[in-house]
Amino acid sequence: EEDMKKPLHKRVDDLKRVTFHDKLGNLYDKTARMVDLSLSLSDKLFPDKRNDIERAARLCKTDLITGVVGEFPELQGLMGRYYALHDGETDDVANAIMQHYKPSCSGDSIPETDEGCILSLSDKIDNLASFFNINIVPTGSEDPFALRRQAIAIIAILLEKGYDITLREMLDKAGRCYADRKSSLTDDVLNFFMQRIEPLLSARDYEPDMVQSVIHLAGDIPLNGLIERLDSIKRFATRGEYNSFLAAVKRVNNIIPGTEIPPMRQALLIESQEKALCNDIMDIKPKIHELSVNKRYDDALSLLTTLTGSINNFFDGVLVMDKRDEI
């Protein structure tokens, strides 16, 4: 009854009195970052839900300074929902306030609504970016701010909901909030995510070498895109042409230097086998791109296998270590 005398929207300024972290400001600062990130995600994914998402982001931490949550911290979010409904906020706003802490532990479900998911992603991405930016990162068994758990929660939401957004996009948007942003911030957090994504994919029954073949894409494509590619590779591995194509590709990898390769000069191609390989690659390259854009990964892999013969002919008929440097 005492809490309900002051609606949540009138508690926003009171967040300035509560420290989030001594190097990261107060809960009001944290809320401002969440609002900014939530709006960016909303504009990309759910522009029609922008108003409710912004409202929920602005109010989602205000129940932390109510009497009930002060006495019973485990009711954070839940009490926020009750207070929001009492204040006349919409169901979508109230439910997002309650859901944005989910998933809160291993085995917990993700938020039921898109508004709740966007708020949860914003909260957790901000936490990861903020603490990494001030060099507070998990080490060994030490993880006082549960950043590992929050990274796994973000991965779970993105995989289950299939949102068309990348981790890099979200981290870049989060990093805009810091005037003293570390230049390596996005890559540092992405590497942290990679360490969580790889075992999660392996636990889904994908072979380790298959996971290795796609994991480098994890920051730059929507995470459900990794699953789609892995499923295609898994099907591809059961086909007869898989082993012969893999052997041909290994021959290519064996001669690729660790340093950057200069652009090919087509005028220097002399042997018929290398000209044929070049023509075959040029022919299928735009087709592969179009198939990939349309997520026809099975067809793209099938088209790639048409290179097997010309790759092998190249190695069988061309001396790679030509004595002429330009060749």
N, C-alpha and C positions, 0 to 999 in steps of 0.2 A: 504493500500500500504506500509506503514511504517512497519507494523507487518510482512508482507510477505517477507521483506528483510532478515529475520532471520528464518530459518526453525525450526520446533518444536524440532527436535532432537538436535539442538544446544542450546536449551534453558534449557535442563535438569539440567546442572550445576547451572544455575541461580536460580533453586528452593532452593538452599542452603541459599539464602538470604531472603527467605520468611518463617516466623515462622508459624508452624502448631499449636503448643501450647507450652507454655514455659517449660512444663514438658515432652513434647513428641517430642521435636526437631523441625526440619523444614520440608518443603514440600518434600525435597529430601529424608529425612529419611522416611517420610510417603510413598513416591513412592517406595523406596527400600522394605519396608514391603509388599506393594501391589504386587510388582513383585514376591516376594518370595511366597506369598500366592496364587497368580494367577497361578503360575507354578505348585504348589502342586495340586490345583484343576484341572488344565488342565491335568496333568499326570494321575489323577484318572478318569476323565470323558471324556476328548477330547484330547488324546495324538497327534492326527493328526492336531490339531489346535494350538499346543503349540507355534509355532513361532509368529503367529499373536497375540495371547493372551499376550505373553511376550512383544511384541513391543507396543501394545496398552496400557498395564499397565505402561510401561516406559514413554509414552508420554501423558497419559491422564490428567495430572495436568498442563502441560506446557502452555496451553492457558490461565491459570489464571494470567500469567505475561505478557500477550499481552496488547496492548493499548486499543483495542476494549472492551475486557472483563473487563479491569480496569475501563472503563467508564460505561459499561453496564454489571454488574455481572450476570444478569439473562440470558446472552447469553453463560455462561460457558457450555462447552461440544459442543454446536452447532457450535461456532466459531472454536473449536478444530477440528471438522469434516472438516470444509471448509479449514482450514489451512493444515490439514493432506493430503487432496486430492490434494491441490495445491503443496505440497511437494513431491507428487508421492507415498504416502503410499497407501496400498491396500484399497479397499472398506470395507473389513471386519475390518481392523484396524481403519479406519476413523469412521465407524458406531459404533464400540464399544466405542470409545472415547466419542461420542455424547450420547450414551445410558446408560453409566455407572452410571448416576445420577438417573435413573429411578428405581422404581417408586418414584417420588419426593413428592407426596402428596396423601391423601386419594382419591381413585378412579382413580389414574393414572395407566396407563398400565405398565407391566413389559417390560424389553428390548426385542426387537424382535429377536435378534440373540443370539446364545449360547455364542459367544465371549463377547457380551455386558452383558449377565447374569453373566458370570464368573467374569468379571471386577466389576460389581455392587456388587456381593456377597463379593468379596475381599475388596472393599472399605468400605462397611458397617460393615463387621465382624471385620476388623481392627479398625474401629472407636469404636465399642462396647468394644472389648478386651482392646484397649489402655486406654480408659477413665475409665473402671472398674479397670484396673490394678493400676491406680493412685487414686482410690477411688472417682472418680467423677461420681456419679450415680444419676439418676432422683429421686427427692423426692417431693411428693405431686404434685403440679402443676408446679414445677420447672424442666425444662428439656432443658437447654440452648443449648445443642448440638444435640437436636432432636433424642435422642437414642431410644425412644419408637417408633417413626416413622420408624427409620431404621430397628429395629427389625421386625416390621410388614412387611416392604418391603422384608426382607430376607425370612420370612415365605411365603409371596405371591409368590416369585420366586420359592422356593423349592416345594410348593404345585402344582403350575401350570405346572412347567417343569418336575416334578417327578424325579429329579436327584438322583442317587443312592449314596448319601453321607449323613452323619449325622451331626447334629449341633456340637456334641462333637468332631468329626474329624476336622471340620473346626476351632473350637476354640482352639483345641490342636495345630494345625498347626500355627495359628495366635500367640499363646502364646510363640512359640519357639523364637520369635524375641526379647524377653525381657530378658536381663541378670538378672533383679531383678523381675522376674515373681512371682506374688502372688501364693501360693500353692492352694488357693481356687478359682483362677480366672475362670477356666472352669465351675465349679459348680455354682459360683455366677452369671455368665452370663446365664447359662442354666436355673436357677430359674427365671431370668428376662424374658427369652423367654416363660417359662411355663405360666406366668401371661398373656402373649399376646395370646398364642395358645389356651388356654382353652375357652375364650369367642368367639374366631373365630370359633372354632368347634361347640360350642353351637348355634352360629348364623346360622350354616348350618343345623339346625333341628335335631341334635342328642340330646337325653335326657341327662341331667346332669350326671346321674349315669353311663351312657354308656361312656361319655367322661372321667369320673373319672377312669373307668376301664382300659383305655389305656394311659392316659396322662403321667404316669410315664415312658413310653417308648420314649417320645418325643425327648430326647437327643441322644438316642442310636440306633434308626432306622431311615431310610429316612422318611420324614414327610408324603409322600403319603402313606406309610405303615400304618399310623394311620387311614387314610381314608378307606383303604381297610379293616382293622380290624373292624372299626366302622360299615361299611356297612354289614359285615358278622354278627356282633352282632345284628344289626337292623333286619336283616332277621331272625336270630335265635329267636329273641324275639317274632316273630309271630307264632312260631311252638308250638305244644302241649306239647312237653317234656321240654320246657324252664322253666316253673314255678317249676316243680318237681325237675329238676336239680339244679335250683337256691336255692331251699329250702335245698337240700342236701349239697350244697357248704357252705351255711350259717351255717349249723351245724358244719362243719369243722372249719370255721373261728372263731366260738364262743369259741373253745377250744385251739386255737393257742395262746401261750403266746407272750408278747411283746418282750421278749428276744430271742436271737438266740437259735434254737433248735439243740441239738447234733445229730450226724448221727444215723439213725435207726440201731439197731442190730437185724438182721432178726432171729437169733437163739433164741431170747427171745419171739418170737411170739408163743402164746399157743393156743388161741381160733381159731376155724375153720373159723369164720367170718373175723378175722383180717388177717389170712393167705390168705383167698380168695381175700380180698381187695388188699393185697400186690401183689399177683400174677396178678390180673387184671391191677394194675397200671404198674407193670414191663412189662406186655405184650403190653400195648398201648403206653408206653412212647416213644420208638423209632419211632413208627408209627406217633405219634403226631408231633414229631420233623421233620420227613420227609415231612409230609403234610404242616407244617408251612414254611419250607425252600422253598417249591414249591408254596407258597402263596395260598394253598388250604384251606383257613380258614374255609369255610363252612363245609368241610369234617372233619377238625380237631375238630370243635365244636360238630359235630354229634358223633364222636368217643368218645369225653369226656363224653357225656350223657350216654354212656354204663356203666359208673361208678355209676350212681344214685342208682341202686339196691344194689350193694355191699357196698356203703357208708352207706345207711340206715340200712342194715343188721348189719354192724359193730356197729353202735350206739345202735341198738336194742338188740344186743346180747353180747356186751362187756362192762365191767365196766371200763371206762376210768380212773377214779381215784382209780386205784388199790393200795392196801395198801403196796405192795412191791415196794420200791423206784425204783429198776432197771426196773421193768415192766412199 
